[in-house]
Amino acid sequence: MCKNKTVVAFGEVLLRFNPTGYERLLQAEDWKASYSGAEANVAVSLANFGLDVFLVSKVPSHDIGQCAINALRHYGVHMSKVVRGGKRLGIYFIEKGASQRPSKVIYDRADSAFSQAEPGDFDWDAIFENAEWFHFTGITPAVGGKLPEICMDACKAAKKKGVTVSCDLNFRRKLWTEEQARETMLKLMPYVNVFISNMSDVCEIFGIAPEHCDIETAITNSDGPLSVSRQLCSRFGFDKVALTLRKSISADVNDWGGMLFDGKNGVFSPRYMIQMIDRVGGGDAFGAGIIYSLISGMPMQDAINFAVAASCLKHTIEYDFNLASVEEVKALTEGNASGRVQR
């Protein structure tokens, strides 16, 4: 009997520290520790939605590395393909913004176990055995070392085995420059089937902008995202492009939507006015929603509605992982947005 097809995600697991509530980093005396990482966040969402998902990463052999593994196992992510080695787990600190004060992130991930990964650490042919989908983000090669080369190895192996590849561009200027990102990501794009991003990152890295309006205007109309998606598909041959469409009213309130494009036609989600609890991981929840809905065979309109609703709910959940169920996401897509107590 054949095993179920699986999803493989490749990226760094991080230890997150944040002050209590909305305190500033300068005020902090008590810290909350949790685990995160862009691909780890996607993996938790997909496991929570009922898919078999493996995270591929490298963490130290000591107890903190084991804590990271345990944290993701707790939510159903398979961790048997994680390599052990190196001396430290990457860390980031986050100060949650409020009103007109933006959130702030400080990375402490230099010389992490993951950043010191070697190509020989990962047997991609074995990792992709029986896999249906491979997901990575632009954060993974941005961590440095030999990770751009390792990402290329993974993409080539996935393509050879007929595995669908998705990539969230996820440009992080605190990790690398626009020029570095452009050089590396241009090499990886030919292997990508499903591309996930926002219009600002696409413009900065690939120089692709809406043809008839600026990005801020394009967020709330259809012409801009359709223009950007057509250009992306024409240039890179993507099967599908999924764009988040975020209009930031303040650090607490965002107008949130998305679009899915299949090379010819684009569909748009309803928009949500989100009163945010924790913004970090919102884009990863969107990406996981896209992956889940496409693997499940949802029609395009249902797929983008599901992905945006999943991300909307993530913004209301503390820390990085989206713990909303499929049933909760579908209820929101069907109009149950009142937030009334369920008894």
C-alpha positions in Angstrom: 0.0 0.0 0.0 1.4 3.4 -1.0 2.1 5.9 1.7 0.5 9.3 1.8 2.2 12.0 -0.2 4.1 14.5 2.0 5.1 18.1 2.1 8.7 19.0 2.7 9.8 22.4 4.0 13.4 23.6 4.3 14.5 26.4 6.7 15.9 27.5 10.0 14.2 27.0 13.4 14.6 30.1 15.5 14.2 30.8 19.2 12.0 33.9 19.7 12.2 36.2 22.7 9.7 38.9 23.2 8.9 41.2 26.2 5.6 40.8 28.0 2.7 42.3 26.2 3.5 45.6 24.4 6.6 46.5 26.4 9.6 47.9 24.5 12.8 45.9 24.4 14.4 48.6 26.6 11.7 48.0 29.3 11.8 44.2 29.3 12.4 42.4 32.5 10.4 39.3 31.7 10.8 37.5 28.4 8.6 34.9 26.7 10.4 32.2 24.7 8.9 30.4 21.8 10.0 28.8 18.6 9.6 30.0 15.0 11.0 30.3 11.5 9.3 31.0 8.2 9.3 27.4 6.9 8.6 26.1 10.4 5.6 28.3 10.6 4.3 26.9 7.3 5.0 23.3 8.5 3.0 23.8 11.7 0.0 25.3 9.8 0.0 22.4 7.3 0.3 19.7 10.1 -2.5 21.5 11.9 -4.6 21.2 8.7 -4.0 17.5 8.6 -1.2 17.1 6.1 2.0 15.0 6.6 4.7 17.5 6.6 8.5 17.2 7.2 10.7 20.1 8.2 14.3 19.8 7.0 16.8 21.9 9.0 19.9 21.7 11.2 19.9 22.4 14.9 22.4 21.9 17.6 22.8 18.5 19.4 22.3 20.0 22.8 19.1 20.5 24.8 18.1 23.8 23.2 18.2 22.1 19.8 16.1 19.3 21.2 13.6 21.8 22.6 13.2 23.2 19.1 12.5 19.7 17.7 10.1 19.0 20.5 8.2 22.3 19.9 7.4 21.4 16.3 6.7 17.7 17.0 4.1 18.9 19.5 2.1 20.3 16.6 2.5 17.3 14.5 5.5 18.2 12.3 7.7 15.3 11.4 11.3 16.1 12.5 13.1 12.9 11.5 14.9 14.7 8.6 16.5 17.4 10.8 20.3 17.2 11.0 22.0 17.7 14.4 25.2 19.7 14.7 26.7 23.1 15.4 26.8 25.0 18.6 23.8 27.4 18.7 20.3 27.9 17.6 19.5 31.2 15.8 17.6 33.7 17.9 15.5 36.8 17.2 14.0 39.4 19.5 10.7 41.1 18.7 9.1 44.2 20.1 5.4 44.3 19.3 4.3 47.6 17.9 1.1 49.5 18.8 -0.8 52.3 17.1 1.7 54.4 15.2 4.8 52.6 16.8 5.9 49.8 14.4 7.1 46.4 15.6 10.9 45.9 15.7 12.9 42.8 15.1 16.6 42.2 16.1 18.3 39.1 14.7 21.0 37.1 16.6 21.5 34.3 14.2 25.1 34.6 13.0 27.1 31.3 13.2 23.9 29.4 14.0 23.9 25.6 13.3 21.7 26.1 10.3 23.9 28.8 8.8 26.8 26.4 9.0 25.0 23.6 7.1 26.9 21.8 4.4 25.6 20.3 1.1 26.5 16.8 2.4 24.2 17.2 5.4 21.1 16.6 3.2 20.3 13.6 1.0 17.7 15.3 -1.1 16.8 12.2 -3.2 16.0 10.3 0.0 14.2 13.4 1.6 11.9 13.8 -1.5 11.0 10.1 -1.6 7.2 10.0 -1.8 7.0 13.8 -1.5 4.4 15.8 -3.3 5.4 19.4 -2.5 8.6 21.3 -1.5 8.5 24.7 0.1 11.2 27.2 0.9 11.5 31.0 1.3 14.0 33.6 0.4 15.0 33.7 4.1 16.8 30.4 3.8 19.5 31.4 1.3 19.7 34.8 3.0 21.0 33.1 6.2 24.3 32.7 4.3 27.1 30.2 4.2 26.4 27.5 1.7 22.7 27.7 1.9 22.2 29.3 -1.5 24.0 26.2 -3.0 22.0 23.9 -0.8 18.7 25.5 -1.9 19.7 25.0 -5.5 20.5 21.3 -4.8 17.1 20.9 -3.2 15.3 22.6 -6.1 17.1 20.5 -8.7 16.3 17.3 -6.8 12.7 18.2 -6.3 12.3 19.0 -10.0 13.9 15.8 -11.0 11.4 13.8 -8.9 8.4 15.8 -10.2 7.8 17.5 -6.8 5.9 20.8 -6.9 8.1 23.6 -5.6 6.7 26.7 -3.9 8.7 29.8 -2.8 7.8 32.8 -0.7 10.2 35.6 -1.7 10.3 36.9 1.9 12.9 39.6 1.4 14.6 40.5 4.7 17.0 43.5 4.3 18.5 42.8 7.7 19.9 39.5 6.3 21.1 40.5 2.9 21.1 43.3 0.4 18.7 43.7 -2.6 21.6 42.9 -4.9 22.5 39.7 -3.1 18.9 38.7 -3.0 18.4 39.4 -6.7 21.5 37.4 -7.7 20.5 34.3 -5.7 16.8 34.3 -6.2 17.0 34.8 -10.0 18.9 31.5 -10.1 16.3 29.7 -8.1 13.1 31.0 -9.8 13.3 28.6 -12.8 12.6 25.7 -10.5 9.5 27.3 -8.8 6.0 26.3 -9.7 4.0 28.4 -7.2 5.4 31.8 -6.3 4.2 33.7 -3.1 5.1 37.3 -2.3 3.9 40.8 -2.0 4.2 43.6 -4.6 6.8 45.6 -2.7 9.3 42.7 -2.5 8.7 41.8 -6.1 9.5 45.4 -7.1 12.6 45.6 -5.0 14.1 42.3 -6.0 13.0 41.8 -9.6 12.2 45.4 -10.6 8.6 44.3 -11.5 6.0 47.0 -10.7 2.3 47.6 -11.6 2.1 49.1 -15.1 -0.4 51.8 -14.5 -0.3 52.8 -10.8 2.0 52.8 -7.8 2.1 49.9 -5.3 0.2 51.7 -2.6 -2.7 52.3 -5.0 -2.4 48.8 -6.4 -3.0 47.1 -3.1 -6.7 48.0 -3.1 -7.5 47.6 -6.9 -7.3 44.7 -9.3 -5.2 46.1 -12.1 -1.9 46.4 -10.2 -1.7 42.8 -8.8 -2.9 41.4 -12.1 -0.2 43.4 -13.9 2.6 42.2 -11.5 1.4 38.6 -11.7 1.3 38.6 -15.5 4.8 40.0 -15.7 6.1 37.4 -13.1 4.5 34.5 -15.1 5.9 35.8 -18.4 9.4 36.2 -17.0 9.7 33.1 -14.9 7.1 30.6 -16.2 5.3 30.2 -12.8 2.2 28.0 -12.8 0.6 30.2 -10.2 1.4 33.5 -8.4 -0.2 34.3 -4.9 0.2 37.8 -3.7 -0.7 39.2 -0.3 -2.4 42.7 -0.4 -1.8 44.4 2.9 -2.7 48.0 3.6 -1.3 49.1 7.0 -3.6 51.5 8.8 -1.5 51.3 12.0 0.6 48.7 13.9 -2.7 47.4 15.3 -5.0 47.6 12.3 -4.5 46.2 8.8 -6.7 45.9 5.8 -5.9 42.5 4.5 -6.5 40.6 1.2 -4.9 38.5 -1.5 -4.9 37.4 -5.1 -4.2 34.1 -6.9 -3.2 34.1 -10.6 -2.8 31.0 -12.9 -1.1 32.6 -15.8 -4.2 33.8 -17.5 -6.8 34.8 -14.8 -6.6 36.2 -11.3 -9.1 35.9 -8.4 -9.3 38.1 -5.4 -10.3 37.3 -1.8 -12.7 39.3 0.4 -10.8 41.9 2.4 -10.6 41.8 6.2 -10.0 44.7 8.6 -7.8 42.9 11.2 -7.3 44.1 14.8 -3.9 42.4 15.3 -2.6 40.5 18.2 0.6 39.3 16.6 1.6 40.0 13.0 4.6 37.7 12.8 3.8 34.6 10.8 0.9 36.1 9.0 2.5 35.8 5.6 3.6 32.2 6.4 0.0 31.4 7.3 -1.0 32.7 3.9 1.6 30.6 2.2 0.4 27.5 4.1 -3.2 28.2 3.1 -2.2 28.4 -0.5 -0.3 25.1 -0.3 -3.1 23.3 1.5 -5.8 24.6 -0.7 -4.0 23.7 -4.0 -3.0 20.2 -2.7 -6.6 19.7 -1.7 -7.8 20.6 -5.2 -9.8 23.6 -4.3 -11.0 25.9 -7.1 -8.9 29.1 -7.4 -11.5 31.3 -5.7 -11.9 28.9 -2.8 -8.1 28.6 -2.6 -7.4 32.3 -2.2 -10.4 32.8 0.1 -9.0 30.0 2.3 -5.4 31.3 2.3 -6.4 34.9 3.2 -8.9 33.7 5.9 -6.2 31.5 7.4 -3.8 34.4 7.6 -6.4 36.7 9.0 -7.0 34.3 11.9 -3.2 33.9 12.4 -2.9 37.7 13.1 -5.2 37.1 16.1 -3.0 34.4 17.6 0.0 35.0 19.9 3.5 34.0 18.6 4.5 32.6 15.2 2.4 29.5 14.7 -1.1 29.5 13.2 -3.3 27.3 15.3 -6.6 27.9 13.4 -8.2 24.7 12.2 -9.5 24.0 8.8 -13.1 24.2 10.2 -12.4 27.6 11.7 -10.8 28.9 8.5 -13.7 27.7 6.4 -16.2 29.2 8.8 -14.6 32.6 8.3 -14.7 32.2 4.5 -18.4 31.5 4.8 -19.0 34.8 6.5 -18.7 33.9 10.2 -16.7 37.0 11.1 -18.6 38.3 14.1 -16.2 36.8 16.7 -19.2 35.8 18.9 -18.5 33.2 21.6 -19.1 29.6 20.4 -21.1 27.7 23.0 
